[in-house]
């Protein structure tokens, strides 16, 4: 039986966010699988239509020539191919993050954008299954519009957000966009206690108006590209982030970075479980569950 909740989980989703990358990474197809899993589990959802990011939005974080080349399929995307399906989905994945951030700022709460494929994308290149850096795209749009004066990117993927750092340095944005990337300094089991002390400290010390939280599934100890946290520890990570952000009144939008485990049938059930736990923690902290 599903625990009752007094309010639904806001989720920015449409099938336009789904692409078919023919890649090792499931990220392009994952948004629909995640939402279907949550619906099957009986989680109460408030589905919000994403407003696609414009070329101008994307060009605040990337060279215009790179943006146009990817979208017209003359340049490779972050999966190393020129898939029209991926190109069509890209404005909606970054747009989902931006739509979610704007919704969180309006309501003062937390929102999910069930997408990934952001933090390895740099100023004029994609890679590591990331094409456009929706984190910086979102932050830049909010700063440009005046909706936020400062943004915190809290990246808890397994891997170092090298693309994010490269863009922030290229555009000299360190003064307005704070960036914590766990993959730069936390990689082993013995670091879990320090990691749990670090997350609340970052959120309590920030001067940001909004938090962009990457709730990566790939730090899981069984992930082929991860390997240092248990399922329970990943859920505790999410609880710490949500509880601290809510206590401070920090608007937050979270996404679904990473996750490469497969089940015996070749599906991503282990990854879906991790993402479901994040949704359950959101419901517990923000929605009265």
N, C-alpha and C positions, 0 to 999 in steps of 0.2 A: 504494500500500500504506500502511495506517495504521501509525504508529509504535506499538510495544507500550508498555503502561503497567503498572506494578506494582499500581496501585490505581485504582478507578473515580472519576469525578467525581460527588460527591453533588449531586443536583438535586432541589429540592423542587417537585414538579409533580403536578397532576391536571387533567383536563379541566374540573373545576369552576372553574378559574382563567380560563377562556376566555369572553369576552363578545362580543357583536356590536353595535358602537356606531354603525355606518353613518356613520362619520366619516372625515375626512382622515387622521387618525392610525391606524396599524395596531396600536397597542399592546394593545388589548383582545383581539385575536385572536392576537397574536404568540407567547404562550407555547407553544402547540401547534406552531406553525410552526418555532420555534427547536428544540424538542426533536426533532421529526421530522427536521430538517436534521442535527442531531448524530447521530441514530441512523443516518441514511442514510450519513453520513460514516464510520461505524464507530467513533465515540468511545465508550469504555466509560463507562456511566452507572450510578449507583446512584440509582434513583428513590425519593424519599421523599414520602409522602402529607402534604400540608399540613393543619395543624389550623386551621380557619377562625377568624379574629379574632371575638371576641364584641362585642356592642354596648358592653359596658363597656370592652373594649380600645380600640375606636374612639373612645369618649367621653373617653378620657384625652388625646386630641389634638384633639378637635373638640367643638363645642357639641352637646349631646344632641339638641336639636331638629333640627339639620342632619343628624346621623346617621340619625335616624328618618325624616326626610323623604325622604332619598335612598333609603334601603332600601325604603320603602313606595311609592316612585315618585311622591310628591307634590311633590318638589323636583327641580330639574334636577341631573344629574351633571356631571362635568367636561367631558363632550363636548357639553354644552348640550342634552341631551334627557332623557327619563325612561324609558329602555330597561329593561324588566324583566330582560333578559339581562345587562346590565351590572350592575344592582343585585344580582343573584344571585351574580355573580362577585366582587364587591368584598371580601366578608369573606375570600375565599380568596387574593386577591392580597396584601392586607396580612398575612393569616395565613401565607402562604408565606415572607414576609420574616421574620416572627417565628419560625416553625418553623426556618428556616435559621439564624438567629442562635443559637437555643437549641442546635441541633445543633453549630454551630461552637464554642460555649462548652464543650459536653460533651467534644468531641474535641480541641479546641485547634487545629483546622485551618481550612479554608475550604470554603464551601458556596455553591452557586448557587441563587437564587430567580428563575427566568426570567420576571419580571414588570416592569411599569413603571407610570407614571401616578401619581406621588407628589408631587413637590416644588413644584408650583404650588398645591396644595390648602392652604388656610388654615383658620383656626379655625372659621369658619362659612360657608365658600364653597369651591366647586371652580372650576376653570378651566384652560385650557391643556392639555386632555386628562387632567387629574388630578382625582380626586374625593376620596379619602381619602389622607392623607399617611402611607403605610405606613412611612416612615422614622421619623417621630416616634411613630407608634403602636407600632412595635417598640421603640424606645428607652424609651418610657414604661413599657411592660409589663415590660421587663427591670429597670428601676429600681424599679418598684413591688414586684416579687417578690424583690428583693435579688439576682437573678442577676448584675447588674452594678451597679457604683457610679458608673461614668462611661462614656459612649458617644461614639464619634466617627462623625459622618456625613461621609463623604468623597464629595462630589457632583461627579462629572466629566461631567455632562451639558453640552451647549452653553450652556444657559440658566441664568440666575440662579434659585436656589431661593428665590424670594420667599415662597412659602407656608410653607416650613420656618422661615425667619427670623421671619415674622409669628407663628407658633405659639410659638416659643421665647421671643419677647419677651412675648407675651400671658400665658404661663404662668410667666414668670421662670425659665426652665430653663437659662440660659447657664452656670451653675456646674456642671451635671452632663452637659450635652449639648454637645459641641464640634461646630461646623459649619463646614466649608470648602466653598464653592460656587464652582467654577472659573469659571462663567459671569459672576460678579461682577467678575472682574479679568483673565481670559485669553480673548482673542477674536481675536487676529491671529497670522499665521504667524511673525512676528519674535519672538513671545513663547514659542515652543516650548522653546528652551533653558532659559529661566527656569522654565517650567512643570515641566520634568523635574527641575530642582533643587529645586523647591518640594515635590513629592509626597513624596520620601523624608524631607525635613525635617519635614513635618507628622507622618508616621508615626513617626519617631524621637523627636519631642518630645512626642507625646501621652501622657497618663496614662490613657487609656481602657482598659476591659476587653475591648471588642469594637469592630470597625469595620464600618460599614454603607457599602458601596462601590457607588456608581452608575456603572457602566461604560457611559456614554452612547455611542451610535453617531452622534449628530447633530453632533459637532464635525468630522466628515469634510468635507473640502474640496468634495466634490460634493453634500453634503446641501443641499436647498433651504432649510432653516432653520439651517444651520451654515456651515462654510466655512473652517477654518483649519488642519486637520491631515490628513496623508496616512494611508493604510491602515497603512503601516509604523509611523508615529508613534503611531497609536492602539494598535497592538500593543505598542510599546515602553512606552507609558503603563501598560498592564495589567501588563507584566512588572515595571516598577518598583514598582507597588503590591504585587503578590503577593510579589516577592522581599523587599521591605523588611518587609512584615507577617510573613512566615514567619521571617525572620532574628530578628525581635523576639519571636516567639511570640505574636503578636496574632491571636486568633480573628477571622475575617472572613466576612461574607456579602455576596455581590454580586448585583446585578440588572442589567436590560437597559434602561436609560433611553434615550429618544430614538431617532431613526432614521427618516427620511422619504423616503429615496431609493426610486425605482421602476425596474424594468427595462423592457425594450421591451414586455413582455406585461402590464405593470401590477402585477407581483409585487414582492416585497421582497428579491430575491436579493442586491442590494448590502448591505443591512442585515444579512441572515443571514450574509454573509461576515465582517463585522466582529464579530458576536457569536460566530461560530465561532472566530475568532482569539483572542478572550478565553478561550473554553473551552480552546483548545489551550495557551495560556499557563498557565492553571490546572493542566492536566495535567502540563505540563513542570515547573512549580515544586513542586507538591504531591504529584504522583502518580508520579514517577519516569519521566516520558516524555522 
